[in-house]
Every structure is written in structure tokens, then in C-alpha cells.
Amino acid sequence: MVTTNTPDITAVRATTTTVRDTPGYRAFRVVNGLVLVVITFLTLYPFINMVAKAFSSQAYIAAGEVNLWPRGFNLTTFASVMGDSIFWVNYRNTIVYTLLATAIAMALTTTFAYALSKPYLKGRGVLIGLAMVTMLYAGGLIPNYLLIDAIGFKNTMWAIVVPGAINVFNLLVMKSFFDNFPKELEEAAEIDGMTQYGVFFRIVLPLSKAVIATMTLFYAVQFWNSWFQAYLYLNDRDMYPVTLYLRNLLAAATSTTDLGSDTVQIQANVQSVAMLLTVLPIVCVYPFIQKYFVSGVMLGSVKG
């Protein structure tokens, strides 16, 4: 009879090895943390200073005594800007333009990028070349103005939401993402009987939330901050976006023309108030999609 000695499992103890940080690595972490804190402060300081100036009085701003906290707290400029009914009309216009333009841009960009990601698409190289050419050469200000006027878009919302519908950089990022999309998922869906549209809407888009959220943010910021197209193509003040309203307010304050009895007060901090009112909605929206931001850009920028 052969007897085998089997080790007692309960007697076997797993040995764990604790790797301790070296003094050099600990020093690196401390220095790295301090550098990141300094960079964060330097990044936030202009915004905090802008907010402080928006609520400060003219005397303290002119004396250069406003840094991180308001001095001589006042709401004169806010009352002057927000008390104007046309401000709220223009703010509503900006929201409508941004939502509509972003929806149109995302619809065109995602479908175009998905089509370009297919190697079997006839004329794929020509279409990519045409898109790339627009990054290097523009039609020019006067031809664009004549075009918008000729197709009847002048003094309409379409002059704002249509011309910037496809950003080529965003298009190429999304194309790169779709290039790396697992082909097995699409093939499996096609075997199950899905059409090309079904694959796109039911398989590809739901799995592309990160890059879609990122591109949506890019487009929304682009359209929200846009004022020059409205300056060129819109004649009716009731159709202005709020960015153009605030631009005109800032220009008026600079030239000290007809801002009422509080002109001196507004001159000092109207720029801060204008920037704060313009950037605030984007700042409020960004935290909700920030988790998609980095991953969305990286997924579309690294070739697998």
C-alpha cells in the first residue's frame, strides 16, 4: 500500500509581501501633489477673480484691490443687465440656438463619421479628402455672406445653426472611434437579421456614449459662445443670442455711450459680469458629463 503525504491545506499560510515606497518615490508624490495644487489654483484664479470683480465696486477694481473676494459688494451691473427684458429674450434665443444646432451637428457628424469608418464605402477617400480640405481652406467672409443671403438664411435662426453643423476635427475623432469599434458586434447583429440602420441605432450608438457626450460638449460650447455669425447675419435685436447682447453691452461700456446714470460703475466690472453670465450655464452642465470627457477623447484618438 502506497501512502502519499498530502500537505494539510489549513496549515498552508499565504505569505504576503508588502512593498514599501522608497523615500524618493514618497518625495515625488509630495512634490507632484504640490505641483498639481499650484496648477489647479492658477487655473481657477482667473475665474474666481472674474466672479469677485463682477460683485465689486468700481473704486476697488480701479485701485487693483480685488483678488479672490469681492470688495465693496454691489449688484448694480447685474441689475442693469438682467433688468433689461431684451436680455432674457436673447438668453432664450441662445438656449434654442444651442440645443437645435447641437442636435443637428451631432446627427450629421455621427452618421457621416460612421459611414466614413467603413472601408467598403465607395468614394470614401474622396469624401475624407473633401472634409480635410475644409480644415485648410475656407471660402472667405464675403462669399459666405453672399451664400447665406442667396439661400434665404439671412436674419433667420438657420444662419446660426446650419453653417457650423459639421466640425471636421470632431468628425475625425468620431471616425477614429468607429474605426476601432468591435466588428464582431456588428456582424453578430447582422446575422440576427438587423439592417445597417438597426445596427447603427441599436448597437453602435448605445455603446458610444462616451464619445457622443464629449462631442456634444464640444458642439454645445462652440454654439453657446458663438456671436460673430449673429453679428453678420442677424438684423433683428429680438433674434440676437445673449453673447452678442453682452458683446454690444461691453462695447457700449468701453465707449461710455448711453448706459444711464450708472455708467461709471458698469464700466469697471461689465466685462466680468458679461463673462460670468455667459460661462455659467456651461460650468453648471460640465460636471454631469465630465466622467465621459477624457475617455471619450481617448477612445477616439488611439488607434487599436
Secondary structure, 3 states (H helix, E strand, C coil): CCCCCCCCHHHCCCCCCCCCCCHHHHHHHHHHHHHHHHHHHHHHHHHHHHHHHHCCCHHHHHCCCCCCCCCCCCCHHHHHHHCCHHHHHHHHHHHHHHHHHHHHHHHHHHHHHHHHCCCCCCCHHHHHHHHHHHHHCCCCHHHHHHHHHHCCCCCCCHHHHCCCCCCHHHHHHHHHHHHCCCHHHHHHHHHCCCCHHHHHHHHHHHHHHHHHHHHHHHHHHHHHHCCHHHHHHCCCHHHCCHHHHHHHHHHHHHCCCCCHHHHHHHHHHHHHHHHHHHHHHHHHHHHHHHHHHHHHHHHCCCCC
